[in-house]
Amino acid sequence: MTVEIEVEIAALGAQGDGIAETPAGALFVPYVLPGERVRIRPEGEGRATLVSVLEASPDRVKPPCPHFTTCGGCALQHMAPHAYATWKHAQVEAALRPRGIVADIDAVRPAQPRSRRRAGFAATRSRKTLTLGYHARASHTIVPVTECPLVVPEIERALPALAALVGHGLSRSAHASLMVTASASGLDVAVSGGKTLDGRLRAELATQAAIADLARLTWDGDVVAERHAPLVDMSGLRVAPPPGAFLQPTLDGEKALVALVREAVGGAMRVADLFAGCGTFAAALAPRAAVHAVESETSSLAALARAAREQGPSLRFKPLTTEVRDLMRRPLLAVEMKSFDAVIIDPPRAGAAAQCAELAKSAVPVVVGVSCNPATFARDARTLIDGGYRLAHLTPVDQFLWSPHIELVGVFLKD
């Protein structure tokens, strides 16, 4: 028999789920807010499903998307903006606290709806239909979406054409993933999980790419069509990233990060940009500093080098050098960093433990840490602080609207 119980939500957990204390232990409930009294259905393993809201929080608002709670893409559309920003700010404090780090944290720089220039979709095909959308929460089921208030309009408008395109190359019952990026010259679409390419399928997909007016279509790593180079503007440098390359998810968020990094670096004349990707920060700093960009992804670094070589003189770039290097396995050593006035690190979610251990031993005056994971940021910050750095400034930047994720920029000074 299905059991339903009434509970009060005490707080939100780190993933945005409500926490309800019960005689059987804590339960995590999605789509609720602190202080609400709700009816839930326990599902086991500390999880529960929301049945109904009995007493709503004053911070509850109407979600802007009809797919909210069925699509698994967003967790917090039901939360008023001021409460949402306060909660995200508190998540940063909570990540720092176990590491014994006390810092003045700026207000969260907000994200705006319809600003995501990159989104991942899933697709599956039955005998009669093709479903394109997002995975349901904690499920392999794909929820079809016709609109998404997260993404830029050009991605939303392309959803029917993308469904038609992938339908030509998807076996029945198979699942495909689509990474869609809005570039200055059109959509850049990378599909994985489709049928094996042959001459006929390649021609069909190229035709569909033209119909959809895509800049580039990549199929399981193979470029099927490139009608225009998918250019991304990085502080005036127009870079054509390789398929699947890392980019900041929103243009506004990227601008906020770049402004914070520029301010922190100040008048540094020689800067190392570690985990440089395609050059978000290197391109921004190159007009006033010599930059050494280090990245493990050869194709991303090559795209940056090519753009700098072709456009750098007209943009009045100082020398911009590149180095392919796996900084997780082979970090820059303290002795290799003695000539730099500032170092920027923007690692993946796992953080940069090995690199920060070397930075802690260095004499670099300024380290700017950019992170999409407050927990690993706090771990690495502790290493830098123990090595003699002071966390002088910390700013959260929300690039992941209505999700529990938050970006950080921390400025570390060695006095």
Secondary structure, 3 states (H helix, E strand, C coil): CCCCEEEECCEECCCCCEEEEECCEEEEECCCCCCCEEEEEEEECCEEEEEEEEECCCCECCCCCCCECCECCCCCCCECHHHHHHHHHHHHHHHHHHHCCCCCECCCECCCCCCECEEEEEEEECCCCEEEEEECCCCCCEEECCCCCCECHHHHHCHHHHHHHHHCCCCCCCEEEEEEEEECCEEEEEEECCCCCCHHHHHHHHHHHHHCCCCEEEECCEEEEECCCCCEEECCEEECCCCCCCCCCEHHHHHHHHHHHHHHHCCCCEEEEECCCCCHHHHHHCCCCEEEEEECCHHHHHHHHHHHHHHCCCCCCCCEEEEECCCCCCCCCHHHHCCCCEEEECCCCCCCHHHHHHHHCCCCCEEEEEECCHHHHHHHHHHHHHCCCEEEEEEEECCCCCCCCCEEEEEEECC
